[in-house]
């Protein structure tokens, strides 16, 4: 509750700060203060010492998993702002408003993570989505940005309609929006309304997390949006929607798993195949990362498929590994003018530390041992194996992970083994220090993943 309320309040504070503070550079400072407030409030929630103790008549649930997940997202947000504060200020004339929208999105993420009622899930997703449409179009002088925002808005509105229809079917079957009631109805009955409702909500959520075949908006939107906001959309926002996806299916639809598991398995396989194979043929690193985010969504879908305690551990670790590594890569990409693979030629000679951090982050996304990405993939795949079914899907995922190594290593090859005049990148000592912190987190979680996963069972 603290994060939900404080995020909304700080979003308003950011807007008024824009009126009274004339300096654009002050936006980053005010935003950082806000993220620290969010972190402290969420730690109070996590420790059970809630400053504001209300679950709104059972519409919210304070599970340790959701609160710990939100803590990871807030930490990722702090790193994101520290690395990209100047880039956000450079997008346009209204950086305070951009940060305000980010805080409103975090408020929606809190609702999505802690909901116990379908109405709260819907409201949370809309609070996340609507500011994203604005951030996508933030670069008003760029036609690609405007086009991406229009596509995102139209497709997002369509998926919202599907979700509302699915919620209506579920309400018709259960007579309630509460997850406990939905779980009882799904377990006891064989209502056609329940099955249709589950499938429609699944399709809408698959769209939001860019899972195939509902991924078609992702490459154009990620490529057209300002790069600094693409980083936010592809990491923190995607992870936030995934926790809502997992919580809904664990808490409401687990008793009806036989009616939707095959569909989730097919979506997972398609997402892995389309994301990885299409990424191989990209010539732009930014567009490659867009397809890579689709492929990563395929691995996170395994948590939804498995719906067990290990899937919670896997999604938590995956969110941390994916968010930190991807934010680190995009932080460097934001400072580059040439997004092609050739633009990375010889980078290791000119900026050896930056190249090293990029390498660590790319290895993590590929799932190479001693990085967080390796154990993240291990946990979600092990959760699927634990179900004792669909072993073919796990084998297919391992093959697709091997395919992903190719396009991630193209960037590493360009940095270390190709000749060329590396483009100038404006990097300061504090920026390099933050990149080292990101790489350190990725490696530490790759060596000691239980530092994070065991927190689910503390207290």
C-alpha positions as CSV (number, residue, x, y, z in Angstrom):
1,X,0.0,0.0,0.0
2,X,2.8,2.4,0.8
3,X,4.4,2.1,-2.7
4,X,1.0,2.5,-4.4
5,X,0.1,5.6,-2.5
6,X,3.6,7.2,-2.4
7,X,4.1,6.7,-6.1
8,X,0.9,8.5,-6.9
9,X,1.6,11.3,-4.5
10,X,5.2,11.7,-5.8
11,X,3.9,11.8,-9.4
12,X,1.9,14.9,-8.4
13,X,4.9,16.3,-6.5
14,X,6.9,15.9,-9.7
15,X,4.4,17.9,-11.7
16,X,4.3,20.8,-9.2
17,X,8.1,20.7,-9.0
18,X,8.1,21.5,-12.7
19,X,6.3,24.7,-12.0
20,X,8.5,26.0,-9.1
21,X,11.9,24.6,-10.2
22,X,13.2,26.2,-13.4
23,X,16.2,23.9,-13.8
24,X,15.7,20.8,-15.9
25,X,18.5,19.1,-14.1
26,X,16.6,19.3,-10.8
27,X,14.1,16.8,-12.2
28,X,16.5,13.9,-11.7
29,X,17.2,14.9,-8.1
30,X,13.5,15.2,-7.1
31,X,12.8,11.8,-8.8
32,X,15.7,10.1,-6.9
33,X,14.3,11.4,-3.6
34,X,10.9,9.9,-4.6
35,X,12.4,6.5,-5.4
36,X,14.2,6.4,-2.1
37,X,10.8,7.2,-0.4
38,X,9.2,4.3,-2.4
39,X,12.0,1.9,-1.3
40,X,11.7,2.8,2.3
41,X,7.9,2.5,2.2
42,X,8.1,-0.9,0.5
43,X,10.6,-2.1,3.0
44,X,8.2,-1.2,5.8
45,X,5.5,-3.2,4.0
46,X,7.9,-6.1,3.6
47,X,8.8,-6.1,7.2
48,X,5.2,-6.1,8.2
49,X,5.4,-2.6,9.7
50,X,3.0,-0.9,7.2
51,X,2.7,2.8,7.6
52,X,-0.8,2.6,6.0
53,X,-2.5,-0.6,6.9
54,X,-5.5,-1.2,4.6
55,X,-6.3,-3.9,2.1
56,X,-9.5,-2.1,0.8
57,X,-11.9,-4.8,1.9
58,X,-9.8,-7.6,0.6
59,X,-9.2,-6.1,-2.8
60,X,-5.4,-6.1,-2.2
61,X,-3.3,-8.8,-0.7
62,X,0.1,-8.3,1.0
63,X,1.9,-11.5,-0.1
64,X,5.6,-11.5,0.5
65,X,6.2,-12.5,-3.1
66,X,4.5,-9.4,-4.4
67,X,6.2,-7.0,-2.0
68,X,9.7,-8.5,-2.6
69,X,9.0,-8.3,-6.4
70,X,8.2,-4.6,-6.0
71,X,11.4,-4.1,-4.0
72,X,13.4,-5.5,-7.0
73,X,11.5,-3.2,-9.4
74,X,12.1,-0.1,-7.2
75,X,15.9,-0.9,-7.0
76,X,15.9,-1.3,-10.8
77,X,14.1,2.1,-11.1
78,X,16.8,3.7,-8.9
79,X,19.5,2.3,-11.2
80,X,17.5,3.4,-14.3
81,X,17.2,7.0,-13.1
82,X,20.8,7.2,-12.0
83,X,22.0,5.9,-15.4
84,X,19.5,7.7,-17.6
85,X,18.5,10.9,-15.7
86,X,20.3,13.2,-18.2
87,X,18.9,11.3,-21.2
88,X,15.4,11.7,-19.9
89,X,16.0,15.4,-19.5
90,X,17.3,15.6,-23.1
91,X,14.2,14.0,-24.6
92,X,12.1,17.2,-24.5
93,X,11.2,20.3,-22.6
94,X,9.2,18.6,-19.8
95,X,11.4,16.2,-17.9
96,X,9.4,16.7,-14.7
97,X,6.3,15.5,-16.5
98,X,8.2,12.4,-17.8
99,X,9.3,11.5,-14.3
100,X,5.7,12.1,-13.0
101,X,4.4,9.6,-15.6
102,X,7.0,7.1,-14.5
103,X,5.9,7.4,-10.9
104,X,2.2,7.0,-11.9
105,X,3.3,3.8,-13.8
106,X,5.0,2.5,-10.6
107,X,1.7,3.1,-8.7
108,X,-0.1,1.0,-11.3
109,X,2.7,-1.7,-11.0
110,X,2.0,-1.8,-7.2
111,X,-1.7,-2.5,-7.9
112,X,-0.9,-5.2,-10.5
113,X,1.5,-6.9,-8.0
114,X,-0.8,-6.9,-5.0
115,X,-4.3,-7.2,-6.5
116,X,-6.8,-9.7,-5.1
117,X,-9.7,-8.5,-7.3
118,X,-10.0,-8.4,-11.1
119,X,-11.1,-4.8,-11.0
120,X,-7.9,-3.8,-9.3
121,X,-5.9,-5.8,-11.9
122,X,-7.7,-4.0,-14.7
123,X,-7.2,-0.5,-13.1
124,X,-3.5,-1.3,-12.4
125,X,-2.8,-2.3,-15.9
126,X,-4.5,0.8,-17.3
127,X,-2.6,3.0,-14.9
128,X,0.6,1.4,-16.3
129,X,-0.5,1.5,-19.9
130,X,-1.9,5.0,-20.4
131,X,1.3,7.0,-19.3
132,X,3.3,4.6,-21.5
133,X,1.4,5.8,-24.6
134,X,2.5,9.4,-23.7
135,X,6.1,8.5,-23.0
136,X,6.3,6.6,-26.4
137,X,5.3,9.9,-28.1
138,X,7.5,12.1,-26.0
139,X,9.9,12.9,-28.9
140,X,7.3,15.0,-30.7
141,X,9.8,16.0,-33.4
142,X,10.3,12.4,-34.4
143,X,7.6,10.9,-36.7
144,X,8.7,7.3,-35.7
145,X,7.9,8.2,-32.1
146,X,4.5,9.5,-33.0
147,X,3.7,6.5,-35.2
148,X,4.9,4.1,-32.4
149,X,2.6,5.8,-29.9
150,X,-0.4,5.6,-32.2
151,X,0.2,1.9,-32.9
152,X,0.7,1.2,-29.2
153,X,-2.5,3.2,-28.2
154,X,-4.7,1.4,-30.8
155,X,-3.4,-2.1,-30.1
156,X,-3.4,-1.4,-26.4
157,X,-7.1,-0.3,-26.5
158,X,-8.0,-3.4,-28.4
159,X,-6.4,-5.7,-25.9
160,X,-8.1,-3.7,-23.1
161,X,-11.4,-4.5,-24.7
162,X,-10.6,-8.2,-24.8
163,X,-9.6,-8.1,-21.1
164,X,-12.8,-6.4,-20.1
165,X,-14.8,-9.0,-22.0
166,X,-12.9,-11.8,-20.3
167,X,-13.5,-10.2,-16.9
168,X,-17.2,-9.9,-17.7
169,X,-17.4,-13.7,-18.6
170,X,-15.6,-14.6,-15.3
171,X,-18.0,-12.4,-13.3
172,X,-20.9,-14.0,-15.0
173,X,-19.7,-17.4,-13.9
174,X,-18.6,-16.5,-10.4
175,X,-20.8,-13.5,-9.4
176,X,-17.7,-11.9,-8.0
177,X,-14.4,-10.2,-8.9
178,X,-12.5,-11.7,-5.9
179,X,-9.8,-14.2,-6.7
180,X,-10.9,-16.6,-3.9
181,X,-14.4,-16.9,-5.4
182,X,-13.0,-17.3,-8.9
183,X,-10.7,-20.1,-7.7
184,X,-13.7,-21.9,-6.1
185,X,-15.8,-21.7,-9.3
186,X,-12.8,-22.7,-11.5
187,X,-12.1,-25.7,-9.2
188,X,-15.7,-27.0,-8.8
189,X,-17.4,-26.3,-12.1
190,X,-16.9,-26.7,-15.8
191,X,-18.6,-23.5,-16.9
192,X,-18.0,-22.5,-20.4
193,X,-18.0,-18.9,-19.2
194,X,-14.9,-19.6,-17.0
195,X,-13.0,-21.2,-19.9
196,X,-13.8,-18.3,-22.3
197,X,-13.0,-15.7,-19.6
198,X,-9.6,-17.3,-18.8
199,X,-8.6,-17.5,-22.4
200,X,-9.6,-13.9,-23.1
201,X,-7.8,-12.5,-20.1
202,X,-4.8,-14.7,-21.1
203,X,-4.8,-13.2,-24.6
204,X,-4.9,-9.6,-23.2
205,X,-2.1,-10.2,-20.7
206,X,0.0,-12.0,-23.4
207,X,-0.4,-8.8,-25.4
208,X,0.8,-6.6,-22.6
209,X,3.9,-8.7,-22.0
210,X,4.6,-9.0,-25.8
211,X,4.1,-12.8,-26.0
212,X,3.6,-14.3,-29.5
213,X,1.4,-14.2,-31.5
214,X,0.4,-11.0,-29.8
215,X,3.8,-9.4,-30.0
216,X,3.4,-7.6,-33.4
217,X,3.3,-4.2,-31.8
218,X,6.6,-4.6,-29.9
219,X,9.4,-4.1,-32.5
220,X,7.9,-1.0,-34.0
221,X,6.9,0.6,-30.6
222,X,10.3,-0.2,-29.0
223,X,12.2,1.0,-32.0
224,X,10.1,4.2,-32.4
225,X,9.9,5.2,-28.8
226,X,12.8,7.4,-27.4
227,X,15.5,4.8,-26.5
228,X,15.6,5.9,-22.8
229,X,11.9,5.0,-22.5
230,X,12.2,1.8,-24.4
231,X,14.6,0.7,-21.7
232,X,11.9,1.4,-19.0
233,X,9.1,-0.3,-21.1
234,X,11.1,-3.4,-21.9
235,X,12.2,-4.0,-18.3
236,X,10.4,-2.7,-15.3
237,X,7.0,-2.5,-17.0
238,X,7.2,-5.9,-18.5
239,X,8.3,-7.5,-15.2
240,X,5.4,-5.7,-13.4
241,X,2.8,-7.1,-15.8
242,X,4.3,-10.6,-15.5
243,X,3.8,-10.7,-11.7
244,X,0.1,-9.9,-12.2
245,X,-0.1,-12.6,-14.9
246,X,1.5,-15.2,-12.5
247,X,-0.6,-14.2,-9.4
248,X,-3.8,-14.4,-11.4
249,X,-3.2,-17.9,-12.7
250,X,-1.8,-19.2,-9.4
251,X,-4.5,-17.7,-7.1
252,X,-7.6,-18.0,-9.4
253,X,-7.1,-20.4,-12.2
254,X,-4.8,-23.2,-10.8
255,X,-7.8,-25.5,-10.4
256,X,-8.7,-25.2,-14.1
257,X,-5.1,-25.8,-15.3
258,X,-6.1,-28.6,-17.7
259,X,-8.1,-26.1,-19.8
260,X,-5.4,-23.5,-20.3
261,X,-2.0,-25.2,-19.9
262,X,-1.7,-26.3,-23.5
263,X,-2.6,-22.8,-24.7
264,X,0.1,-21.3,-22.5
265,X,2.6,-23.9,-23.7
266,X,1.9,-23.0,-27.3
267,X,2.2,-19.3,-26.6
268,X,5.5,-19.9,-24.8
269,X,6.9,-22.0,-27.7
270,X,5.8,-19.4,-30.3
271,X,7.3,-16.6,-28.3
272,X,10.6,-18.3,-27.9
273,X,10.7,-19.2,-31.6
274,X,9.6,-15.9,-33.1
275,X,11.6,-13.8,-30.7
276,X,14.9,-15.6,-31.1
277,X,14.8,-16.5,-34.8
278,X,13.7,-13.0,-35.8
279,X,16.4,-11.4,-33.6
280,X,19.1,-13.2,-35.6
281,X,18.2,-11.3,-38.8
282,X,18.2,-7.7,-37.3
283,X,20.8,-5.2,-38.3
284,X,19.9,-2.7,-35.6
285,X,21.0,-3.5,-32.0
286,X,18.0,-1.6,-30.7
287,X,15.6,-3.6,-32.8
288,X,17.5,-6.8,-31.9
289,X,16.9,-6.0,-28.2
290,X,13.2,-5.5,-29.0
291,X,13.0,-9.1,-30.4
292,X,15.2,-10.3,-27.5
293,X,12.7,-8.9,-25.1
294,X,10.0,-11.0,-26.8
295,X,12.3,-14.1,-26.4
296,X,12.9,-13.3,-22.7
297,X,9.1,-13.0,-22.3
298,X,9.0,-16.6,-23.6
299,X,11.2,-17.8,-20.7
300,X,9.2,-15.8,-18.1
301,X,6.0,-17.5,-19.5
302,X,7.4,-20.7,-18.0
303,X,6.6,-19.3,-14.6
304,X,2.9,-18.9,-15.6
305,X,3.0,-22.4,-17.1
306,X,4.4,-24.1,-14.0
307,X,2.4,-22.2,-11.3
308,X,4.3,-23.5,-8.3
309,X,6.6,-22.1,-5.6
310,X,9.6,-22.6,-7.8
311,X,8.0,-20.6,-10.5
312,X,7.7,-17.7,-8.1
313,X,11.4,-18.0,-7.3
314,X,12.2,-18.2,-11.0
315,X,10.2,-15.1,-12.0
316,X,11.6,-13.1,-9.1
317,X,15.2,-14.0,-10.1
318,X,14.4,-13.6,-13.8
319,X,13.0,-10.1,-13.2
320,X,16.1,-9.0,-11.3
321,X,18.5,-10.5,-13.9
322,X,16.7,-9.3,-16.9
323,X,15.9,-5.7,-15.6
324,X,19.5,-5.0,-14.4
325,X,21.2,-6.4,-17.5
326,X,18.9,-4.8,-20.0
327,X,18.9,-1.4,-18.2
328,X,22.7,-1.5,-18.3
329,X,22.8,-2.3,-22.1
330,X,20.3,0.4,-22.9
331,X,22.1,3.0,-20.8
332,X,25.1,2.7,-23.2
333,X,22.9,2.5,-26.3
334,X,21.2,5.8,-25.3
335,X,24.6,7.5,-25.6
336,X,25.3,6.1,-29.1
337,X,24.2,7.6,-32.4
338,X,24.8,4.5,-34.5
339,X,22.5,1.6,-33.4
340,X,23.8,-0.9,-35.9
341,X,26.2,-3.7,-35.0
342,X,28.9,-1.9,-36.9
343,X,28.5,1.0,-34.5
344,X,30.0,-1.2,-31.8
345,X,33.1,-2.1,-33.8
346,X,36.3,-1.5,-31.8
347,X,34.4,-0.2,-28.7
348,X,36.6,-2.4,-26.4
349,X,39.7,-0.4,-27.4
350,X,38.2,3.0,-26.8
351,X,36.0,2.2,-23.8
352,X,37.3,-1.1,-22.3
353,X,35.3,-0.8,-19.0
354,X,32.0,0.0,-20.9
355,X,32.6,-2.9,-23.2
356,X,33.3,-5.3,-20.3
357,X,30.0,-4.3,-18.6
358,X,28.1,-4.7,-21.8
359,X,29.7,-8.2,-22.3
360,X,28.6,-9.2,-18.8
361,X,25.0,-8.0,-19.4
362,X,24.8,-9.7,-22.8
363,X,26.1,-13.0,-21.4
364,X,23.5,-12.8,-18.7
365,X,20.7,-12.3,-21.3
366,X,22.1,-15.3,-23.1
367,X,22.0,-17.4,-19.9
368,X,25.8,-18.1,-19.7
369,X,26.9,-19.6,-16.3
370,X,28.3,-17.3,-13.6
371,X,25.7,-14.6,-14.6
372,X,22.2,-14.1,-13.1
373,X,20.6,-15.0,-16.4
374,X,21.9,-18.6,-16.1
375,X,20.1,-19.4,-12.8
376,X,17.1,-17.3,-13.9
377,X,16.6,-19.6,-16.8
378,X,17.4,-22.7,-14.7
379,X,14.8,-21.8,-12.1
380,X,11.9,-21.2,-14.6
381,X,12.8,-24.3,-16.6
382,X,13.2,-26.4,-13.4
383,X,9.7,-25.2,-12.3
384,X,8.3,-26.5,-15.6
385,X,10.1,-29.8,-15.3
386,X,8.7,-30.1,-11.7
387,X,5.1,-30.2,-13.2
388,X,6.1,-33.5,-14.9
389,X,4.5,-32.6,-18.2
390,X,5.4,-30.9,-21.5
391,X,9.1,-31.9,-21.3
392,X,9.3,-31.1,-25.0
393,X,8.7,-27.5,-24.2
394,X,11.7,-27.4,-21.9
395,X,14.0,-29.0,-24.5
396,X,12.7,-26.5,-27.1
397,X,13.5,-23.6,-24.7
398,X,17.1,-24.9,-24.3
399,X,17.5,-25.0,-28.1
400,X,16.2,-21.5,-28.4
401,X,18.6,-20.3,-25.6
402,X,21.4,-21.7,-27.7
403,X,20.1,-19.7,-30.7
404,X,20.1,-16.5,-28.6
405,X,23.8,-16.8,-28.0
406,X,24.4,-16.1,-31.7
407,X,22.9,-12.6,-31.8
408,X,24.1,-11.6,-28.4
409,X,27.7,-12.6,-29.3
410,X,27.5,-10.5,-32.5
411,X,27.7,-7.4,-30.3
412,X,30.6,-8.9,-28.3
413,X,32.4,-9.9,-31.5
414,X,32.0,-6.3,-32.9
415,X,33.4,-4.8,-29.7
416,X,36.4,-7.0,-29.3
417,X,37.2,-8.6,-32.7
418,X,36.2,-6.2,-35.4
419,X,38.3,-3.3,-36.6
420,X,36.7,0.1,-36.9
421,X,36.6,3.5,-35.4
422,X,34.4,3.3,-32.4
423,X,31.9,6.2,-32.1
424,X,32.4,8.7,-29.4
425,X,30.4,8.0,-26.2
426,X,30.0,10.5,-23.5
427,X,30.7,8.6,-20.3
428,X,31.6,10.1,-17.0
429,X,33.3,8.4,-14.0
430,X,30.1,8.2,-12.0
431,X,28.3,6.6,-15.0
432,X,31.1,4.0,-15.3
433,X,30.9,3.3,-11.6
434,X,27.1,2.7,-11.9
435,X,27.7,0.3,-14.8
436,X,30.2,-1.6,-12.6
437,X,27.5,-1.8,-9.9
438,X,25.1,-3.3,-12.5
439,X,27.6,-5.8,-13.7
440,X,28.5,-6.7,-10.0
441,X,24.8,-7.4,-9.2
442,X,24.5,-9.6,-12.3
443,X,27.5,-11.6,-11.4
444,X,26.7,-11.9,-7.7
445,X,23.2,-13.2,-8.4
446,X,24.8,-15.5,-10.9
447,X,27.0,-17.0,-8.2
448,X,24.7,-16.7,-5.2
449,X,21.1,-16.7,-6.6
450,X,19.7,-17.8,-3.2
451,X,20.6,-14.3,-1.9
452,X,17.4,-13.2,-3.6
453,X,15.3,-16.4,-3.9
454,X,15.6,-17.3,-0.2
455,X,14.1,-14.0,0.8
456,X,10.7,-15.4,-0.2
457,X,10.8,-17.7,2.8
458,X,12.2,-15.4,5.4
459,X,10.2,-14.5,8.5
